[in-house]
Amino acid sequence: MHRILIENYIKQISKQDIVMFANKNNVNLLKKDVDILYHYLKNYWQELLYGDALKVFTKLEYELGSEKVQIIKKLYDFYYDKYHNLL
């Protein structure tokens, strides 16, 4: 059931949601970065939550650069650790 709720939430996420989350966490993103993150979130969310997230971060590193991906990975780890029991 949690998976269905997460999937429905992911379907509703907008690029503006990504921008607001990034700003809240002091992450500076270019428009191109937001487009890339939006694509990955919409298409790889299951792999990020239930599969091999490292593969996704490796692909992201190629597109965004290692500095931004390190920041994003820290946020991912923080929230994954905090909420993984609900997944």
N, C-alpha and C positions, 0 to 999 in steps of 0.2 A: 504494500500500500504506500509506503514511503516513496518508493521509486516512482509511482504514478504522480504523487504530489510534486516531487522534484521535477519530473518531466513537464508537468503543466506550468510550473513556475519558470522553468527555462524557456518555454515557448513564449512567455510574456515579457521576458527581459528585453530591454531596448538598449541601443547604444548609449543613450543618455543615462541609463542606470549604471553602465560601466564607467562613464565619465564621473558621475556623482560618487561612486564607490572609490574610484581612484583619487579624486580630490579629497575625500574624507580621510584617506590614508596617506596623503602627501605624496602621491605618485603622479608625476607629470607625463601625460600621454599626448602624442600627436594624433591628428585625425586618422592617419594611416595605422597607428598602433591600436586605436579603438576599433577600427574595421577588422584588423587581424584578430584581436581578442574576441570580438563578437563572433566572428566566423568559428574560431576554435571552441568557444563556449557552446555555441549552438550545435556544432557537429561532433565534439569530442567529450561532452560532459559525462557520458557513461564511462568512458575510458578513464577520465580524471577521477571519478568517484569509485569505480568498481574494478578498474583494470590496471594497466601499467601507466600511471601518470608520468613517469619519467620519460617515456617515449614522446608524450605530448610536449613536455617541457623542452626536450631536445629539439623537436621541430620548431617550437616557439623561439628558441634561442637563435636558430638560423634566421628567423624573420625579424625578430625584435632586438637581438643583441643580448649578450650575456648580462650586462648590468641591469637592464629592465627585467629580464627573466629572473634574476636572483631576487629582486624585490617582490615580484609577483609570486615566486615560489615560497618566500617567507610568509606572505599573506596566506597562500594556499595551506601551508603547513599549520599555521596558527589556527585557521578556521576548520581545517580537517580534523586536527586534534581535538578541538573544542566540540565539534558536532558529529564526529564519526559514529558515535553510538546511535544516532538518529537515522543513519543511512541504512 
